[in-house]
Amino acid sequence: MKLIFILISFYSSTIFAEDIYWVHLKAETKQQRNQLANIIHIDQYIDGKIYSTVNEFDYNNLKINAPELLIESHKIENISTNRALVGDEVFEFPKGEEKFHTYAEANKVLQDLTTANPDIAEFITIGETHEKRKINGIRITHKKNRSSKNFIPGILFLGTHHAREHISTEVPIFLAKYLVENYKASENIRKLVDSRDIYIIPIINPDGALYDIKSRSYKMWRKNRRKIKRRTYGVDLNRNYGFEWNTGGSSSNPRSDVYHGKHPFSEPESIAVKDFVESKSNLRVMLSFHTYSELILYPWGHKNDPIGGREEEVFKKMAKDMSKWNGYTPQSSSDLYIASGDTCDWAFGEHGIFCFTFELSPKTYGEGGFYPGARYIDVVNQANLKPMLYLIDKTMNPYQVID
Ligand SMILES: [Zn+2]
């Protein structure tokens, strides 16, 4: 009996457990930051230092390949990991965090909004995940626009590519509710909804997001839930898009948190976004939500060169305008370090769509990092309402901001 117990504890602690580390790294030069971005995901950069939470594989890799940059580290969590989710388990956020929307709750909000407001809202599904969950969203526009032959400019909001970034589900849900619920009372909202084609998809990676709250404890999970081999799961969806894929700031090792996948668009979730965007020729603007750091990012991410021309002026002006409301720092994605295969490099590089990435609140790991608590939800929603309405407005003609 005792032997069995020892065997079981040995098995569960050494085989199905993975340690997560908090690391503090020296990264004064861009070369150092680029070197690190090939190994880990950089959560936060301040004054020549990087702070990140990394998985065990990436941590060991850091110790081997960049020991001179590692200032300090400590183990923050021991999680039992890497088993597929089964069946229709009931998911809920950890105690005190129930205000966050689970996948089922998010679907219900979208469904209820649509059912109650069929004239302006339509439930959409853009694809299916590895674990066969539907990737759902909502289309908000006056129904006459659905069959109109006139050009109606389109905008797309995306949330939760990365599993643990739960606030990035909340902001797009808030926007959907706000638009629908204020349609009658607000002339401004009515004008926007009547003249724009607005798509909102709050959870691109439901498998990962649910895995992250499994058993009501956070797992610090980032990737999707592709099973690669026994105990090795996940592709970093925001390194899997097919524009200059695998040209820096991502990893070819499946155990890394920045694993870019076998080939560009190897994942059902990124394929769903690709197919959707390519089926909507009216899309002019996109906004993809992530956390954390309080940044407004625009292309390029895969190289240091600015995009140049009038487009660069448009990106810069829009980012600056939006930063006045949310207080986030506007910059090009590669300002801090190179990362390739992200949503916005592809959307702009391939389709000329003005695509922004928001790294939402909080600003630092000390304020909670990926898990700042439910009290942040309202604050972050309110801070980003005006930037989102601004983008919807500018969708008519983004170049107008510099003319
Ligand atoms: Zn992210």
Residues whose N, C-alpha, C, O or C-beta is under 5 A from the ligand:
A	BS01	ZN	H162 E165 H290 T291
